[in-house]
Amino acid sequence: MLWREEVSLLSFSSNHIDMEVDEGSVGDRWLVTEFYGNPETSRRAESWSLLQRLGSINDLPWLRLGDFNEIMWSNEKTGQCNRRENQMSMFRAALKSCGLNDLGFNGRWFTWERGRSVETNVRKRLDRCTTNLAWTGKFPEHELNYLAFSTSDHKPILLSSEIDQSATRPRKTKKFHLEATWVKEEGANEIVKDVWENSEVRSVQGKIKEAGISLKTWFGTNFGIMKRMIEVIQNALEEIQNEEVTNEVLLKENELKEELNSLFEREETF
């Protein structure tokens, strides 16, 4: 868990983390619960009982998000056998008893996928955000997006509680650091060698400074290209995940995921 505001841990278990966020002003406290529904169908009722106990503690604005391991409606699943109605209705009843409503989403409807052929492919909407009316009243400009995924069988959830103000904030100048892994990248060694052998600067400290300036420019160029490549493949992956499931589509999807994962690995070296 990472946060900027003052956060207090209220309770936790293997299936939840319950926290209170205090933004500093009177009346600016709200709750957030990360939740994981029991993966065993026979024990799913235990998860709903836990949810109801958490909901009975107070009436602050409440955001509950995570992998429920359950769907609300039959149209939130494709592939293999249908979900039993009583399982879905128990989930809906638990949310209703807590005053929680599904927050909706932008993007492709499913958040979990498994199977590389039409015969074995299954898609479900297992991950979601739910809130009470007090939370949506507090954050009326919220937006929830399901993002393209490649390294997990679950899609990441991006929830923005308000309009992004980062563009208006002054940017801090980052201090340059040489990453040891750059020596594995084409071009970095050549830059250092060229400065060391051909620079008119005579002192070691001066050569290091000049090499640092050149490497910083090299890093900005290469990192920018990689960022754009990642964005292009993520967009292509999002598009193909919107297409009707065929063996050809699933094959192309897996190819894009492998290419994206390779770029992510390279990005980490930067």
N, C-alpha and C positions, 0 to 999 in steps of 0.2 A: 504494500500500500504506500502510495506517495501522495502528499497533500501540501497545500500552501497555508490554508487557514488552520485555526486551532481545532484539533480533532481529539476527542476523548474516546478511548475504547470502553464500550459498555459491557460487552460479553462476546464470547467466541466459542466455537466448537468445530468439529470436523466438517460441519455443514453450513456454518455461517460465521460472519464477522459483523458485529453490530457496533456502530459508531455514532457519536454526536458531533456535529460541526457547529462551531461557535464563531460567527463572523465578526464579533466584537460589539455590535450594537444591540440595544434592547429589542427583543423579539426576533433576533436574527439567528436563532438556533434551529437546526433541523437534523433529521436522522438519515443515515444511509446504511443499508444492510446489504452486504454481499452474500449471496445465497447459493447453495448447491443442493439440489434435490437428490434424495437418495437414489442411486442408480438401480437398486433392486425394486421392481414393481411391488412386491409383497410388503415392502417397508416404506413405500411412498407416503402412506398416511402419517408416518412419524414426522416427515418433513412438513406436512401441512399443519400438524399440531404445534411444531416448533414455530412456524410462521405466525400462527394465531396467538401463541404465548408472547411473542415479541410485539405483536400489534396491540396487545392489551396493556402494555406498560405505560404509554403516554399518548398524547394526541398531537405531537409536533408534526410539522411537515415531514413526510417520510418517502424516501426513495429506496426501492428494493430492486436489485438487479443481479443477474447471474445466469447460471445454467440450471434451469428448473428440472431438467430431465423429464419433462412432460409437455404435451401440447394442450392447447385449450379447445381446439376444434379439429375436426377430421380433415379439413382442407389445409392444415398445417403439416401434412405429411404426404409423401409420395413414395411408392415402392413397397414391395413385400405386403404383409397382411395389414389390415386396417386396425386402428387403435380402438380399444374397447371404450364404449361411451361412458361407463361408470368411472373409469380412470380419469377421463377428461372432466367429467362433471364434478368430481371431488376436488380437482385443481381449481376449477372456476368457483366453487363454493368457498374454498379457503380464501381466495382473493377477495371475494365479495364480503365475507365475514370480517375481513381486515380493512374494508373500505379502500381496497387497491384496484386501480384500473390500468389496463395495458396502455403503455405510452405511445404505441404505434412505432413506425420506423420509415426510413428512406432506404432504398436499395432492394436487392433481391430478397424474396420472402423467407427463404430458409437460412438457418444459421449453422446447421450441422449436415455433413454429407459423408457417406461411406460407400465404397463399391466402384469399381473401374469399368463395369460393363452395364448395359441396360438391364440385364437380368438380376444383377446384384446391387445396383445403385439404389440408395435410400437417402431421402432428404427430409429434414424435420426443422421446425422452428422451436428449438429448445431454449435458446437464450433470448432474454427480453428484459425490459425495464418496466416496472410497475410503480405507481405513485398514488398517494391519496390526493384529494382535492386541494388540501392546504399546500402541498408541494407545487402542483401545477399553477396554483394561484400566485405563489411566491416567485416562480420562474416561468412566466407566460411565454417567453421567447425561446424555450428549449427546442432542441433539435436532436434527433437520434438517427444515427446512420449505421447500417451494417456494411462493413468494409470487406473487400476481397481478401481471401485467405489462401495461404500456400503451405505453411509449415504445420498446421493443425487441422483437425477435422471440424473445428468450430470457427465461425467467423468472429473477428474482433468487433466489439461494440464501441462506438464513439458517441458519447452523450455530451452535448454542449448545453449548459444551463442558461447561457445568455449570449448576446452578440459578442464576437471576438473583438477585443479592444487592443490586441497586440500590435496592430499596425500603427497605433497612435503612441505607443510607448517608446521612449528612446532606447536604442540598441546599445548594449555594452560592447566595448572593443575587447575582443578575446586575445589573450596573450598567446603568441605562437609557441607551439611545442612540436618537436620532431618525434614522430611515432616510429618505433623500431621496425614495425611491420612494413613501412614504406620501402625498405630496401628490397622487398620482394616485388615491387611494382615497377613495370617498365618505365624508364625515364628518370626515376629518382636518383639512381646511382650515377647516371650520366651527368645530371645537374651538379652533384657534389664533386665528381671528378673534374668536370670542366672548370668549375670555380677554383678548385685547388690547384690545377695545373696552369690555367690561363689568366686568372684574375690579376689585375695590376696591384691589388692590395697585397702588402707584404706580411702583415702580422697575422698570426693564427686567429686572434679574436676577430679581426676584420674579415677574414675569409669565412669564418663561421657565420658572421652576421650577413654577409652577402649571399652565402648559400641558403641561409634561412629565408631571405627575401625571395629568392628564386623558387625555393620549395613551396613557399606559401602561395605564390602565383600558380605553380604547377598543381598544387592541391586544389585550389579553387576551381581551376579549369576541369580537372579530372573528376572531382567530386560533383561538380555541377552536371557534367555529362552523365555520370552514373545515376544521379537523382532523376534526371529526365528519362533515362532508360527504364528505371524502376517505375516511374509514373506511367509510361507508355504500356508496359507489360501489365501493370495493375489494372489499367483501363481495359486492355484487351481481355484480361481474365474476368473482369466484371461483366463485360459484354457477353462472353461465351457462357458464363454461368446463368445468363438470362435466356439462353436458347433452349429449345426443346431437347430433352436428353436423348442422345443417340450414341452409339459406340464411337463414332468419329468425333463428336463433340467432347466426350469424356477423354478420348486420347489427346486431343488438342489441349484440353484443360490441364491434364497432367503434365504435358510438355511445358506449358506456360508456368505452372507451379515450380517445376524443376529449374527453369531458367530464372525465375524470380528468386528462388532460394539461393542460387549461385550468386546472384547480384547482391543479395543481402549479406552473404558471407564475405564478399569482397568489400562491401560497404563498412563492415565492422573493422576491417584492417585500417580504414582511414580514420 
